[in-house]
């Protein structure tokens, strides 16, 4: 690939390391993450990335604009889990300090919400990214992609459609052809009216 994608090989050095945290907008093996400098817990946020897996199964990533939610969640999640674990230890292993139980429960509940609920995609956006992933092998939306990566994907898809169907993908949408590839093409070319028409064609075909 000629665009700026790096293999996902983040160096680690035990308790002091660079590593990812703050995963959000996860779709299968893909997610937005931020690289943090860790000293037991994340202490300094670096750049944000879109992390994905290539068709060959190789972990890769490309840099995106700093994602505030990822940064905030990266700072909060691990310290909350660690705090809950430390406070639970005397209760679990020594059977003492039972007054800590409500505090542990509260910390664990907050940590669970921040880990498993906050940062999730809406159902509609998840469906969109799953479709893109089925068609092109990566679920990253076009607005996050590097320009060259976006150009290569959409030109490759448009050429493949033209060779297979002997026509332009835009005309196929306008005459009512239903295909996930056409929905993805309209999305990659960032044509809102064609996206709406392509999705309508697909919904109508599924309803028949």
MILUMTI-838219 format. One record per residue (C-alpha): residue in one letter; x, y, z. Coordinates in Angstrom, 1 decimal. Each point is the difference from the previous one (the first is absolute). Layout:
<node><r>A</r><X>X</X><Y>Y</Y><Z>Z</Z></node>
...
***
This chain:
<node><r>X</r><X>0.0</X><Y>0.0</Y><Z>0.0</Z></node>
<node><r>X</r><X>1.3</X><Y>3.4</Y><Z>-0.9</Z></node>
<node><r>X</r><X>-1.9</X><Y>2.0</Y><Z>2.5</Z></node>
<node><r>X</r><X>1.3</X><Y>0.6</Y><Z>3.5</Z></node>
<node><r>X</r><X>-1.1</X><Y>-3.1</Y><Z>1.9</Z></node>
<node><r>X</r><X>2.3</X><Y>-1.5</Y><Z>2.6</Z></node>
<node><r>X</r><X>0.0</X><Y>-3.5</Y><Z>1.4</Z></node>
<node><r>X</r><X>-1.4</X><Y>-0.3</Y><Z>3.5</Z></node>
<node><r>X</r><X>3.2</X><Y>-0.6</Y><Z>1.9</Z></node>
<node><r>X</r><X>-0.2</X><Y>2.2</Y><Z>3.1</Z></node>
<node><r>X</r><X>3.2</X><Y>-0.5</Y><Z>2.2</Z></node>
<node><r>X</r><X>-0.6</X><Y>-1.1</Y><Z>3.6</Z></node>
<node><r>X</r><X>2.5</X><Y>0.0</Y><Z>2.9</Z></node>
<node><r>X</r><X>-1.9</X><Y>-1.5</Y><Z>2.9</Z></node>
<node><r>X</r><X>-1.5</X><Y>2.6</Y><Z>2.4</Z></node>
<node><r>X</r><X>1.5</X><Y>2.9</Y><Z>-2.0</Z></node>
<node><r>X</r><X>-1.0</X><Y>-0.1</Y><Z>-3.6</Z></node>
<node><r>X</r><X>-1.9</X><Y>1.5</Y><Z>-3.0</Z></node>
<node><r>X</r><X>-3.3</X><Y>-1.8</Y><Z>-0.5</Z></node>
<node><r>X</r><X>-3.5</X><Y>0.6</Y><Z>-1.2</Z></node>
<node><r>X</r><X>-2.9</X><Y>1.0</Y><Z>2.2</Z></node>
<node><r>X</r><X>-3.4</X><Y>1.7</Y><Z>-0.4</Z></node>
<node><r>X</r><X>-1.3</X><Y>-2.3</Y><Z>-2.7</Z></node>
<node><r>X</r><X>-3.3</X><Y>1.4</Y><Z>-1.4</Z></node>
<node><r>X</r><X>-2.3</X><Y>-0.6</Y><Z>-3.0</Z></node>
<node><r>X</r><X>1.0</X><Y>-3.7</Y><Z>-0.2</Z></node>
<node><r>X</r><X>-1.2</X><Y>-2.1</Y><Z>-2.9</Z></node>
<node><r>X</r><X>1.4</X><Y>-3.5</Y><Z>0.2</Z></node>
<node><r>X</r><X>3.8</X><Y>0.2</Y><Z>0.1</Z></node>
<node><r>X</r><X>-0.1</X><Y>3.7</Y><Z>-0.9</Z></node>
<node><r>X</r><X>-0.1</X><Y>3.0</Y><Z>2.4</Z></node>
<node><r>X</r><X>1.2</X><Y>3.5</Y><Z>0.6</Z></node>
<node><r>X</r><X>2.7</X><Y>0.0</Y><Z>2.6</Z></node>
<node><r>X</r><X>2.6</X><Y>2.5</Y><Z>1.5</Z></node>
<node><r>X</r><X>3.6</X><Y>-0.9</Y><Z>0.8</Z></node>
<node><r>X</r><X>0.9</X><Y>0.8</Y><Z>3.6</Z></node>
<node><r>X</r><X>3.2</X><Y>0.1</Y><Z>1.9</Z></node>
<node><r>X</r><X>-0.7</X><Y>-2.4</Y><Z>2.9</Z></node>
<node><r>X</r><X>1.5</X><Y>-0.1</Y><Z>3.5</Z></node>
<node><r>X</r><X>-2.2</X><Y>-2.8</Y><Z>1.3</Z></node>
<node><r>X</r><X>-3.0</X><Y>2.2</Y><Z>-1.2</Z></node>
<node><r>X</r><X>-0.2</X><Y>2.4</Y><Z>-2.9</Z></node>
<node><r>X</r><X>1.7</X><Y>3.2</Y><Z>0.9</Z></node>
<node><r>X</r><X>0.5</X><Y>1.9</Y><Z>-3.3</Z></node>
<node><r>X</r><X>-2.1</X><Y>-0.2</Y><Z>-3.2</Z></node>
<node><r>X</r><X>1.7</X><Y>-0.1</Y><Z>-3.4</Z></node>
<node><r>X</r><X>-1.7</X><Y>-0.2</Y><Z>-3.4</Z></node>
<node><r>X</r><X>-3.2</X><Y>-1.7</Y><Z>-0.9</Z></node>
<node><r>X</r><X>-0.3</X><Y>-2.7</Y><Z>-2.7</Z></node>
<node><r>X</r><X>-2.5</X><Y>-2.1</Y><Z>-1.8</Z></node>
<node><r>X</r><X>1.1</X><Y>-3.6</Y><Z>0.7</Z></node>
<node><r>X</r><X>-1.1</X><Y>-2.8</Y><Z>-2.4</Z></node>
<node><r>X</r><X>1.0</X><Y>-3.4</Y><Z>-1.4</Z></node>
<node><r>X</r><X>0.9</X><Y>-0.4</Y><Z>-3.7</Z></node>
<node><r>X</r><X>-1.5</X><Y>-2.8</Y><Z>-2.1</Z></node>
<node><r>X</r><X>3.3</X><Y>-1.9</Y><Z>0.7</Z></node>
<node><r>X</r><X>-0.8</X><Y>0.2</Y><Z>3.7</Z></node>
<node><r>X</r><X>2.8</X><Y>2.5</Y><Z>0.8</Z></node>
<node><r>X</r><X>-0.7</X><Y>2.6</Y><Z>2.6</Z></node>
<node><r>X</r><X>0.4</X><Y>3.5</Y><Z>-1.4</Z></node>
<node><r>X</r><X>-0.9</X><Y>3.6</Y><Z>0.8</Z></node>
<node><r>X</r><X>-0.1</X><Y>3.5</Y><Z>-1.5</Z></node>
<node><r>X</r><X>0.2</X><Y>3.3</Y><Z>1.9</Z></node>
<node><r>X</r><X>-3.1</X><Y>2.1</Y><Z>0.4</Z></node>
<node><r>X</r><X>-0.8</X><Y>3.3</Y><Z>1.8</Z></node>
<node><r>X</r><X>0.2</X><Y>-0.2</Y><Z>3.8</Z></node>
<node><r>X</r><X>-3.2</X><Y>-1.6</Y><Z>1.3</Z></node>
<node><r>X</r><X>-1.1</X><Y>1.7</Y><Z>3.2</Z></node>
<node><r>X</r><X>-2.3</X><Y>-2.8</Y><Z>1.2</Z></node>
<node><r>X</r><X>2.8</X><Y>-2.5</Y><Z>-0.6</Z></node>
<node><r>X</r><X>2.5</X><Y>2.1</Y><Z>2.0</Z></node>
<node><r>X</r><X>-2.4</X><Y>0.6</Y><Z>2.9</Z></node>
<node><r>X</r><X>-1.1</X><Y>-3.7</Y><Z>0.2</Z></node>
<node><r>X</r><X>3.7</X><Y>-1.1</Y><Z>-0.3</Z></node>
<node><r>X</r><X>0.8</X><Y>2.1</Y><Z>3.1</Z></node>
<node><r>X</r><X>-3.0</X><Y>-1.2</Y><Z>2.0</Z></node>
<node><r>X</r><X>-0.6</X><Y>-3.7</Y><Z>-0.7</Z></node>
<node><r>X</r><X>3.1</X><Y>-1.7</Y><Z>1.3</Z></node>
<node><r>X</r><X>0.4</X><Y>2.1</Y><Z>3.2</Z></node>
<node><r>X</r><X>-3.7</X><Y>-0.8</Y><Z>0.9</Z></node>
<node><r>X</r><X>0.5</X><Y>-3.7</Y><Z>-0.5</Z></node>
<node><r>X</r><X>3.3</X><Y>0.0</Y><Z>2.0</Z></node>
<node><r>X</r><X>-1.6</X><Y>2.0</Y><Z>2.8</Z></node>
<node><r>X</r><X>-3.0</X><Y>-2.4</Y><Z>0.2</Z></node>
<node><r>X</r><X>2.4</X><Y>-3.0</Y><Z>0.1</Z></node>
<node><r>X</r><X>2.2</X><Y>1.4</Y><Z>2.7</Z></node>
<node><r>X</r><X>-2.9</X><Y>1.0</Y><Z>2.2</Z></node>
<node><r>X</r><X>-1.6</X><Y>-3.4</Y><Z>-0.5</Z></node>
<node><r>X</r><X>3.1</X><Y>-2.0</Y><Z>1.0</Z></node>
<node><r>X</r><X>-0.4</X><Y>0.2</Y><Z>3.8</Z></node>
<node><r>X</r><X>-3.7</X><Y>-0.9</Y><Z>-0.2</Z></node>
<node><r>X</r><X>0.6</X><Y>-2.9</Y><Z>-2.4</Z></node>
<node><r>X</r><X>3.2</X><Y>-1.5</Y><Z>1.5</Z></node>
<node><r>X</r><X>-0.2</X><Y>1.1</Y><Z>3.7</Z></node>
<node><r>X</r><X>-3.7</X><Y>0.2</Y><Z>0.6</Z></node>
<node><r>X</r><X>0.3</X><Y>3.4</Y><Z>1.6</Z></node>
<node><r>X</r><X>-0.8</X><Y>3.7</Y><Z>-0.7</Z></node>
<node><r>X</r><X>-3.5</X><Y>-0.9</Y><Z>-1.3</Z></node>
<node><r>X</r><X>-0.8</X><Y>3.7</Y><Z>0.0</Z></node>
<node><r>X</r><X>2.1</X><Y>0.2</Y><Z>-3.2</Z></node>
<node><r>X</r><X>-2.5</X><Y>-2.1</Y><Z>-1.9</Z></node>
<node><r>X</r><X>-2.3</X><Y>2.9</Y><Z>-1.1</Z></node>
<node><r>X</r><X>3.0</X><Y>2.0</Y><Z>-1.1</Z></node>
<node><r>X</r><X>1.4</X><Y>-2.9</Y><Z>-2.0</Z></node>
<node><r>X</r><X>-3.4</X><Y>-0.7</Y><Z>-1.6</Z></node>
<node><r>X</r><X>-0.3</X><Y>3.7</Y><Z>-1.0</Z></node>
<node><r>X</r><X>3.5</X><Y>0.1</Y><Z>-1.5</Z></node>
<node><r>X</r><X>-0.5</X><Y>-3.3</Y><Z>-1.9</Z></node>
<node><r>X</r><X>-3.4</X><Y>1.2</Y><Z>-1.3</Z></node>
<node><r>X</r><X>1.5</X><Y>3.3</Y><Z>-1.3</Z></node>
<node><r>X</r><X>2.9</X><Y>-1.8</Y><Z>-1.5</Z></node>
<node><r>X</r><X>-2.3</X><Y>-2.5</Y><Z>-1.7</Z></node>
<node><r>X</r><X>-2.2</X><Y>2.7</Y><Z>-1.5</Z></node>
<node><r>X</r><X>3.1</X><Y>1.9</Y><Z>-1.3</Z></node>
<node><r>X</r><X>1.5</X><Y>-3.2</Y><Z>-1.4</Z></node>
<node><r>X</r><X>-3.0</X><Y>-1.8</Y><Z>-1.5</Z></node>
<node><r>X</r><X>-2.6</X><Y>2.8</Y><Z>-0.7</Z></node>
<node><r>X</r><X>1.6</X><Y>3.4</Y><Z>-0.5</Z></node>
<node><r>X</r><X>1.7</X><Y>0.2</Y><Z>-3.4</Z></node>
<node><r>X</r><X>-2.3</X><Y>-2.5</Y><Z>-1.8</Z></node>
<node><r>X</r><X>-1.3</X><Y>0.8</Y><Z>-3.4</Z></node>
<node><r>X</r><X>-3.7</X><Y>0.6</Y><Z>-0.6</Z></node>
<node><r>X</r><X>-1.8</X><Y>-2.9</Y><Z>-1.8</Z></node>
<node><r>X</r><X>-0.2</X><Y>2.0</Y><Z>-3.3</Z></node>
<node><r>X</r><X>3.7</X><Y>0.9</Y><Z>0.0</Z></node>
<node><r>X</r><X>1.0</X><Y>-3.6</Y><Z>1.0</Z></node>
<node><r>X</r><X>-2.1</X><Y>-1.3</Y><Z>-2.9</Z></node>
<node><r>X</r><X>1.7</X><Y>2.4</Y><Z>-2.4</Z></node>
<node><r>X</r><X>3.5</X><Y>-0.9</Y><Z>1.1</Z></node>
<node><r>X</r><X>-0.8</X><Y>-3.8</Y><Z>-0.1</Z></node>
<node><r>X</r><X>-1.2</X><Y>0.5</Y><Z>-3.6</Z></node>
<node><r>X</r><X>3.2</X><Y>1.9</Y><Z>-1.0</Z></node>
<node><r>X</r><X>2.1</X><Y>-2.8</Y><Z>1.7</Z></node>
<node><r>X</r><X>-1.8</X><Y>-2.7</Y><Z>-1.9</Z></node>
<node><r>X</r><X>0.5</X><Y>1.8</Y><Z>-3.3</Z></node>
<node><r>X</r><X>3.6</X><Y>1.3</Y><Z>0.3</Z></node>
<node><r>X</r><X>1.5</X><Y>-1.9</Y><Z>2.9</Z></node>
<node><r>X</r><X>0.2</X><Y>3.1</Y><Z>2.3</Z></node>
<node><r>X</r><X>-2.9</X><Y>1.6</Y><Z>1.8</Z></node>
<node><r>X</r><X>1.6</X><Y>3.5</Y><Z>0.4</Z></node>
<node><r>X</r><X>-2.4</X><Y>2.7</Y><Z>-1.2</Z></node>
<node><r>X</r><X>1.4</X><Y>2.1</Y><Z>-2.9</Z></node>
<node><r>X</r><X>0.1</X><Y>3.1</Y><Z>2.1</Z></node>
<node><r>X</r><X>2.7</X><Y>-1.6</Y><Z>2.2</Z></node>
<node><r>X</r><X>2.1</X><Y>-1.5</Y><Z>-2.8</Z></node>
<node><r>X</r><X>3.2</X><Y>1.5</Y><Z>-1.4</Z></node>
<node><r>X</r><X>-0.7</X><Y>1.6</Y><Z>-3.4</Z></node>
<node><r>X</r><X>2.1</X><Y>-2.5</Y><Z>-2.0</Z></node>
<node><r>X</r><X>-1.5</X><Y>-3.0</Y><Z>1.8</Z></node>
<node><r>X</r><X>-3.5</X><Y>1.3</Y><Z>-0.8</Z></node>
<node><r>X</r><X>0.9</X><Y>0.7</Y><Z>-3.6</Z></node>
<node><r>X</r><X>1.4</X><Y>-3.5</Y><Z>-0.5</Z></node>
<node><r>X</r><X>-2.9</X><Y>-1.8</Y><Z>1.5</Z></node>
<node><r>X</r><X>-2.7</X><Y>1.9</Y><Z>-1.8</Z></node>
<node><r>X</r><X>1.8</X><Y>-0.2</Y><Z>-3.4</Z></node>
<node><r>X</r><X>0.6</X><Y>-3.7</Y><Z>0.4</Z></node>
<node><r>X</r><X>-3.6</X><Y>-0.6</Y><Z>0.9</Z></node>
<node><r>X</r><X>-1.3</X><Y>2.2</Y><Z>-2.9</Z></node>
<node><r>X</r><X>2.3</X><Y>-1.8</Y><Z>-2.5</Z></node>
<node><r>X</r><X>-1.1</X><Y>-3.4</Y><Z>1.3</Z></node>
<node><r>X</r><X>-3.7</X><Y>0.9</Y><Z>-0.4</Z></node>
<node><r>X</r><X>0.6</X><Y>1.4</Y><Z>-3.5</Z></node>
<node><r>X</r><X>1.8</X><Y>-3.2</Y><Z>-1.1</Z></node>
<node><r>X</r><X>-2.6</X><Y>-2.3</Y><Z>1.5</Z></node>
<node><r>X</r><X>-3.2</X><Y>1.9</Y><Z>-1.0</Z></node>
<node><r>X</r><X>1.2</X><Y>1.9</Y><Z>-3.1</Z></node>
<node><r>X</r><X>-1.3</X><Y>3.3</Y><Z>1.3</Z></node>
<node><r>X</r><X>0.5</X><Y>2.9</Y><Z>2.4</Z></node>
<node><r>X</r><X>-1.0</X><Y>-0.6</Y><Z>3.6</Z></node>
<node><r>X</r><X>-1.9</X><Y>3.3</Y><Z>0.2</Z></node>
<node><r>X</r><X>-2.3</X><Y>-1.1</Y><Z>-2.8</Z></node>
<node><r>X</r><X>-0.5</X><Y>-3.3</Y><Z>1.7</Z></node>
<node><r>X</r><X>-1.3</X><Y>1.8</Y><Z>3.1</Z></node>
<node><r>X</r><X>-2.3</X><Y>2.3</Y><Z>-1.9</Z></node>
<node><r>X</r><X>-1.7</X><Y>-2.9</Y><Z>-1.8</Z></node>
<node><r>X</r><X>-0.6</X><Y>-1.8</Y><Z>3.3</Z></node>
<node><r>X</r><X>2.7</X><Y>-2.7</Y><Z>0.1</Z></node>
<node><r>X</r><X>0.3</X><Y>-1.3</Y><Z>3.5</Z></node>
<node><r>X</r><X>3.5</X><Y>-0.9</Y><Z>1.2</Z></node>
<node><r>X</r><X>2.1</X><Y>0.6</Y><Z>3.2</Z></node>
<node><r>X</r><X>2.9</X><Y>0.9</Y><Z>-2.4</Z></node>
<node><r>X</r><X>-2.0</X><Y>2.9</Y><Z>-1.3</Z></node>
<node><r>X</r><X>-0.8</X><Y>1.2</Y><Z>3.5</Z></node>
<node><r>X</r><X>3.7</X><Y>-0.1</Y><Z>0.9</Z></node>
<node><r>X</r><X>1.0</X><Y>1.8</Y><Z>-3.3</Z></node>
<node><r>X</r><X>-2.5</X><Y>2.8</Y><Z>0.7</Z></node>
<node><r>X</r><X>1.4</X><Y>0.3</Y><Z>3.5</Z></node>
<node><r>X</r><X>3.6</X><Y>-0.1</Y><Z>-1.1</Z></node>
<node><r>X</r><X>-0.7</X><Y>2.7</Y><Z>-2.6</Z></node>
<node><r>X</r><X>-1.8</X><Y>2.0</Y><Z>2.7</Z></node>
<node><r>X</r><X>-3.1</X><Y>0.5</Y><Z>-2.1</Z></node>
<node><r>X</r><X>-2.9</X><Y>0.4</Y><Z>2.5</Z></node>
<node><r>X</r><X>-2.9</X><Y>-0.2</Y><Z>-2.5</Z></node>
<node><r>X</r><X>1.5</X><Y>-3.2</Y><Z>-1.6</Z></node>
<node><r>X</r><X>0.5</X><Y>-1.5</Y><Z>3.4</Z></node>
<node><r>X</r><X>-3.6</X><Y>0.5</Y><Z>0.9</Z></node>
<node><r>X</r><X>-1.2</X><Y>-1.4</Y><Z>-3.4</Z></node>
<node><r>X</r><X>2.4</X><Y>-3.0</Y><Z>0.2</Z></node>
<node><r>X</r><X>-1.2</X><Y>-0.8</Y><Z>3.5</Z></node>
<node><r>X</r><X>-3.6</X><Y>0.3</Y><Z>-1.1</Z></node>
<node><r>X</r><X>0.6</X><Y>-2.4</Y><Z>-2.9</Z></node>
<node><r>X</r><X>1.6</X><Y>-2.5</Y><Z>2.4</Z></node>
<node><r>X</r><X>-2.9</X><Y>0.3</Y><Z>2.5</Z></node>
<node><r>X</r><X>-2.6</X><Y>-0.5</Y><Z>-2.7</Z></node>
<node><r>X</r><X>1.8</X><Y>-3.0</Y><Z>-1.4</Z></node>
<node><r>X</r><X>0.2</X><Y>-1.6</Y><Z>3.5</Z></node>
<node><r>X</r><X>-3.7</X><Y>0.7</Y><Z>0.6</Z></node>
<node><r>X</r><X>-1.1</X><Y>-1.8</Y><Z>-3.2</Z></node>
***
